[in-house]
Amino acid sequence: MIFYFLSICTIYAQNVNDIFTDIENSFVLGYRPISQGIEAYINSQGLFIATFSETDFAIYGEGFFVLLNNRNEKLYLTRNGAFHFNDEGYLVNHENFKILSSRSNITRNEFIFISKNEYIDRDSFLLVIPIINDFIEVVDAEYLELGEFIMSFDNDIVWNALESMPVPLNKLFDDLVYYFYNTNISLDEKIKKFEILNNKFYILFRNNYLAVKILYEISLIIKEIEYILTFTGNAYGADTSLSEILR
């Protein structure tokens, strides 16, 4: 029998797809983790990566940039400061969402956007800290919808740089192993998820030793469950996790 000595960690993801989404986005600057809970999404700080672009900005400390989604007229929050000036001269992101200036008053719906006609410094950006409550809305790994907030002043802006995903890749890999080890889903479902991971990992991480090692560990977990269920005549039930079997 194979014994697994896993570090104690907490998995916030409702399914393995959230963990893998974070793995896919782990190399995308400015993205936030969605598998680690709302606290990590809002409060974690990534490393700064130099981009040498004059319109790339990273936040050091608390706070989010505020953008206007021109498709639904909602205000979004983001830590992804990969901006550029559009044809109208406004500072926008890759979806052409305009960046709000600190001169805006969003409680009164008075929106002023940063443009190339003004001098941009650390005080140019409207930065807010979202309040964590039951109504907070995560759009995806890049955006939060604006809800309750407080103004953010105790921070700094880093020019010509972007922020990396604040959760290390090896932590996300560990979460995958933990998920397959502890989750009460059927063996068939585990095998299906593993096959999907195997195909995706081959594309993203075919030369990454750690990724290959993680896939191997997950395959051992599945084989161990197969062996035990066969040996015991499926006495543990179809949806039993390996952690419960080995107790």
N, C-alpha and C positions, 0 to 999 in steps of 0.2 A: 504494500500500500504506500502511496506517496503522501507525505505530510507537507502542508504548506504553512510557512511561518510568515504571516503578513502583518505589516504594521497597521495599527489601529487608525482608521481614518473615517471620515464621514462622507457619504455620497449623497449629494443633494439631487442628482439627476433622477428624473422619473423614468428614464430609459437610457439605453446605451447610446442612442442617437445624439443626445445632448453632449455626452462625453466626446463622441467622435466629431461632432461639430466643432468643439473647442480644439481638438487635435488638428482638424483641417485649417482652422483659423489661427493656429499657434504661430504661424509665420506671417500673418497679416497684421501690419502695424496699425495700432489704434483700436483694435477689437478687444472686447471684454469677454470674460468667461461666463457662459450661461449654465454650466453644470455644477458650479460651486456655491450657488446660493446668492441671494440679492446683496448680502453684505460684501461678499468678494467682488461682485459686479461693480458696486459703487465705490468701495473704499480701498481696493488694492491698487498699488502703484507698480507700473512696469518700468523696465529700463528704457533709457533714451538711446535711440539709434539715429546717427547723423545722416541726413538726406541731402544736405547742401542745396535745398530748395528754399528760396526766400519766403515762400508762402506756406511752409510747413511749420506747425506750432505744436508743442507738447506742453501739457500742464504738469507742473511740479507741485504736488500737494492735492488738496481736495478741490472739487469743482468739475463742472462740465461746461463745454461750449453750448450755446443755445442757437438752434437753427430753425428756420421756417420751412416746413414742407410745403412747397408750392402746389402740390397735387391735392392735398386735403386741408390746407390752411392750418395744420396743427403745428405746435412747437415741439421740436425734438431736442433731446440732449445727447451729446456725444463726447467721447474723449479722443476721437479720431480727428486730428488737426491737419489732415492732408487737404489743403485748400488751394484754390487758384482764383484768378480774376476772370469773370466771364465777359462776354462781348459788351455787356452793359456797364462794365467797370466795377461790379460788385464782387466781394470775396465770397466764394461759394465752395461747396464740397463736390464730390464726383457725381452727385445726383442733382446738381444745380440748386441745392438748398442754400439760401442766403444766411450769412452769419450775422447775428445780432450784435450791435454795438452796446457798450456799457451805458450809452446815453438813452437806451430804450427804457420804457416803463411797461413791463409786460403785465402787471396787474391792471393797467388801464388800456391794454392792447395798443400801446404806442410803440411801434417797431421802427427802429433806425438801424440801417444795415451798414456794415463796414464797406467802404469803397476805396479805390486806388487813389482818389483825390485827397485823401487825408493821411497824416502821419500815423503809422501804426506802432504802438508800443504796448507794454504789458497791461496798461490800463484801458486799452481800446476795446477789449472783449468783455461781453457780459458773461460772467461765470456764476453758476448757481450750484448749490448742493441739494440734491433731492432728499426729501424726508422719507424714510422707509416706513411704509404702512401697508395696510391691506389693499390699497387702491393703486399702488405703484404698478406701472405697466411697462414691462420689458418688450420692446418690439423685436429685437434680435441682438446679435452680438455687437452691433454698432450703435443702436439707438434705444433710448428710453423716451417715452412720452412725458412731457412736462406735467407734473402733478404738483403736490405741495413741495415747497422749497424754501431755502434760506439763501441769502446772498453770500457769495464766496469772495473774501478779500485776502485771506491768509494763504496766498499761493504765489507762484511765479510762472512766467511763460518762457519756455525754452525755444529759441528760434532755430530754424534749419534742422529740425529733428522731429521724430515721431516716437510715440510710446509703444513698446512691445507688449504682447499679451502677458499680463502679470502672473499667470500660472505656468510654472515650468513644465516642459513637455514630459519629463519623467514622472511628475506628479499625475498627469493625465493618464499616462500609461499604467501607473499603479492603480488608478481608479478603475480602469478597464478590467484588470485582473480581479480586483475586489468585487466588481459588479458580477462577473461570471461566477465567482466563488460563493457569493452570498445571496444572489437574487433567486427568488422562488418562481422560476418559469420552467416550462417543460424542457426536457432534454432536446426534443425536436426543435423547439424555438431557439435554444442556445446554439444548436448546430447551425441553424439558418443564419443567426446573427454573426456567428463566427465566420461563416463562408463569405458574408458581405464584407466583414472587416478584413478578411484575408485578401480579397480582391482589391479593396481600397488601399490597404497598406502596401500592396505590391506596387501600386501606381505611385504612391507618395513616398514610401520609405524602403524601397527595395534594397538599398545599400546601407540602411541604418541598422547597426547591430542590435541596439536596444529594442527597436520595433520588432525585429525577428525574434528576439528573446521573449518578448511579451507574448507574441503569437504562439510561441512554443509552450509557454506556461499555461495559456488559456486552453490550448489543445490538450495538455495533460489533465487539466481540470475536467474537461468534457470526457476524456477517455476514462478517468477515474469514476465519474458518475455512471458511465455506460457499464463499466465492470461491476460496480457495486449493485446497480439495479438488476443486472443479469444474474449475479451470484445470489442475490436475496429474493429473486422472483418478483422484483418491483415492489417489495414490501414497504418501501418508504414513500411511495406515491410518485406520480409523474412530475409534480411541481416542487420537488424537494431540492434544496440547495446543498452543495457539498459541505458547507459549514455546519448545517444541521446534521448531516449524516455522520460527520467526524466528531460530534460532541460526545 
